């Protein structure tokens, strides 16, 4: 009887540890996705800012040649 209780307690503790580990892995995955998303947003923002400046500096994008 005592060994059965001890076995049950051990199983419960292992299940708790497995759950805690799964939650930790999921949180880490969310952190990675958030960082990747922030990096993508920065890349998009920098491309539009730098792209506009480069286009205006070269005289492109501000005049449309409809005669050609």
Secondary structure as GFF3:
##gff-version 3
##sequence-region A 1 68
A	DSSP	alpha_helix	2	57	.	.	.	ID=ss1
###
